[in-house]
């Protein structure tokens, strides 16, 4: 499954979806595999990021989720990047939990934080419940420990 997703993300079909973006970008992705809906088939979560070909900005698109129906991958939805106080945070997709939850560690910005240095952190866990993505666990944003 991981190979099929990597092949798709590198395909001309996927690259065609990116045409017309300004400035031109290149995608980057992280894939985690696990049984998100409990049906015995491995599903996939893909953290998708775009990096402009020039400059150092990163655009987080969130986490795309595909459900395996036993024959093919079906798009199950998107988990958007976290936000707090109107500022988009930084998600980081982690390995799925033992119970099949999609695990995302998040960094958040307070109003006075510089773009380099989010001062808050939290986490979210998602699952497919009744065929829909739902947050099922996690921790709310808290100020990072100064020792980190």
C-alpha positions in Angstrom: 0.0 0.0 0.0 2.8 2.4 0.9 4.4 1.8 -2.5 1.1 2.5 -4.3 0.6 5.7 -2.4 4.2 6.8 -3.1 3.8 6.0 -6.8 0.5 8.0 -6.9 2.1 11.0 -5.2 4.9 10.9 -7.8 2.6 10.4 -10.8 1.7 12.8 -13.6 -1.9 12.6 -12.4 -1.1 13.9 -9.0 1.3 16.5 -10.3 -1.5 17.8 -12.6 -3.4 18.6 -9.5 -0.6 21.0 -8.6 -0.6 22.9 -11.9 -1.6 26.5 -11.6 -0.3 27.0 -8.1 1.7 30.1 -7.7 4.5 30.0 -6.9 5.3 26.5 -8.3 5.7 23.9 -5.5 6.9 20.5 -4.9 5.0 18.0 -2.6 6.4 16.2 0.4 4.6 13.5 2.3 4.7 11.2 5.3 2.6 8.0 5.2 1.4 6.0 8.2 -0.5 2.7 7.7 -3.0 1.0 10.1 -6.5 -0.2 10.5 -8.4 3.1 11.2 -11.9 1.8 10.8 -11.5 -1.7 12.5 -12.5 -3.7 9.4 -9.3 -5.7 9.3 -7.9 -3.9 6.3 -4.9 -1.5 6.5 -5.9 2.1 5.8 -3.5 5.0 5.2 -3.0 8.5 6.6 -0.8 10.9 4.5 0.6 14.2 5.8 0.9 16.4 2.8 3.1 19.4 2.6 4.0 21.7 -0.3 7.3 23.6 -0.4 7.8 26.4 -2.9 10.5 25.8 -5.4 12.0 29.1 -4.3 12.1 30.3 -0.8 11.7 28.5 2.5 8.0 28.7 3.3 6.1 25.5 3.9 2.4 25.0 3.2 0.7 22.3 5.3 -2.3 20.8 3.6 -3.2 18.6 6.5 -3.6 14.8 6.7 -5.4 13.0 3.9 -7.0 9.7 4.9 -7.7 6.7 2.7 -9.9 3.8 3.7 -9.1 0.4 2.3 -12.4 -1.3 1.3 -10.6 -4.6 0.6 -10.2 -3.9 -3.1 -9.1 -0.3 -3.4 -8.3 2.9 -1.5 -11.2 5.3 -1.0 -10.7 8.9 0.0 -12.1 9.1 3.5 -11.5 12.8 4.1 -8.9 15.4 5.3 -7.8 16.5 8.7 -6.9 20.2 8.4 -3.8 21.7 10.0 -4.4 22.8 13.6 -5.1 26.4 14.4 -5.3 28.6 17.5 -6.0 32.3 17.7 -6.4 32.4 13.9 -2.9 31.2 13.2 -2.2 27.8 11.5 -0.1 25.5 13.6 2.4 22.8 12.7 1.1 19.2 12.5 3.4 16.1 12.7 1.9 12.8 11.7 3.1 10.0 14.0 2.8 6.2 13.8 -0.8 5.0 14.4 -1.7 4.0 17.9 -2.3 0.3 18.8 -6.0 0.8 18.5 -5.7 2.2 15.0 -6.1 5.9 15.8 -4.3 8.5 13.5 -2.0 10.4 15.9 -1.0 14.0 15.2 1.4 16.0 17.4 0.7 19.7 17.0 2.6 22.9 17.7 0.6 26.1 18.1 1.4 29.8 18.1 0.3 32.3 20.7 -0.4 35.8 19.5 3.1 37.1 20.1 5.1 34.0 18.9 7.6 34.5 16.0 6.9 32.2 13.0 10.0 30.2 13.9 9.0 29.4 17.4 5.6 28.1 18.4 5.3 28.1 22.2 2.4 25.7 22.6 1.9 22.0 21.9 -0.9 19.4 21.9 -2.0 16.3 20.2 -5.1 14.8 18.4 -6.2 11.3 17.6 -8.7 10.6 14.9 -10.5 7.5 13.7 -13.2 6.6 11.2 -16.5 6.4 13.0 -19.5 5.5 10.9 -17.4 6.1 7.8 -16.6 9.7 8.9 -13.4 11.1 10.3 -13.8 12.0 14.0 -11.5 13.3 16.7 -11.5 10.6 19.4 -8.8 11.6 21.8 -5.9 14.1 22.3 -4.6 16.8 24.6 -5.5 20.5 24.4 -2.8 23.1 23.6 -0.6 23.9 26.5 2.6 26.0 26.9 5.7 24.0 26.1 8.0 22.9 28.9 10.9 25.4 29.0 13.3 22.4 29.2 12.5 21.3 25.6 
